[in-house]
Amino acid sequence: MSAEVAARPTLGSIRRLSPALDAVIAPDARIETLADGFVWSEGPVWVKEGRYLVFSDVPANIMYRWSEQDGKSVFLSPSGYDGPPTKIFREPGSNGMALDAKGDLLVCNHGYRAITKLDLKTKARSVVVDRYQGKRFNSPNDLAVAKSGAIYFTDPPYGLEGLDASPVKELAFNGVYLLRTDGSLAVVDDKLTFPNGVALSPDEKRLYVAVSDPGGPVIMAYDLGADGLPTSRQVFFDAAALHKAGGPGLPDGMCLDTEGRLYATGPGGVLVIAPAGDLIGVIETGGPIANCAFGEDGRTLFLTADKTLARVRLKTTGLVW
């Protein structure tokens, strides 16, 4: 370990709620600060080819790059809206991101009000999907890519000034969608107030969706049929008690390890939840955490935590590895 890495400041702590966390995080694990100065950091994804992380600062409309060798740099600006001045956006930038099988970056783009594709080498952009039944999306927020190439994504109104009251909001609901590889688009759920983070279980038979509603902060679970659509839905984890106790943040981004544990940002930090729904620990930075993703050798969890980018080493391997 270099002197520079060893000297990195640490923040927060690990709250251990069950002996089951011992298989996840070592007792001496530290949360390292890697970069700061963001408005609201989001959407981290590790790019294996090149060994770097890309992530969003949604309100600032900037996509950043971070690597161990080079630190933080601007990767794409603007990352979202790139037109003439407008007051319609509350957060105009890129948000959640994921790599497709070809290595292109799929982006939940608030400013485009679409899922876009970004070539990481040329930075050329194209629109993947931007409408449902002819109506523009609100502001796609997060996405999960299945092994088949199908894309699940959420579409709350967070990018729009006025949220649900925005005069440019065309859809009457805030949806969870499935974009199939043949280009067809299906609604997974149109009854959630503020659908946010989304993730698939290791066997892809279950979809998790975070609901970032202070009046009902929950993580939903959907059992999926052969067509990729739900056969049942239930509350997987209710974060109301954590929110009422004053934990900063709401259910937001999430990822899983190969054992099916869910690392879900929520009130208090990153909630480490066993496959059966038991909360076994919390990774706390002292403030709200928007999202998390595995990277490096698959055992580093990167945290986009408000104005900060951080990481913590785990004993488990992320699902993308």
Helices and strands as residue ranges (DSSP letters): H 3-6, E 13-16, G 19-23, E 31-36, E 41-47, E 52-57, E 62-67, E 71-76, E 94-99, E 105-109, E 114-118, E 125-129, E 131-132, E 135-136, E 143-145, E 151-155, G 163-165, E 175-179, E 185-189, E 195-200, E 206-211, E 218-224, E 230-238, H 240-244, E 254-256, E 262-266, E 269-273, E 279-284, E 291-295, E 300-305, E 308-313
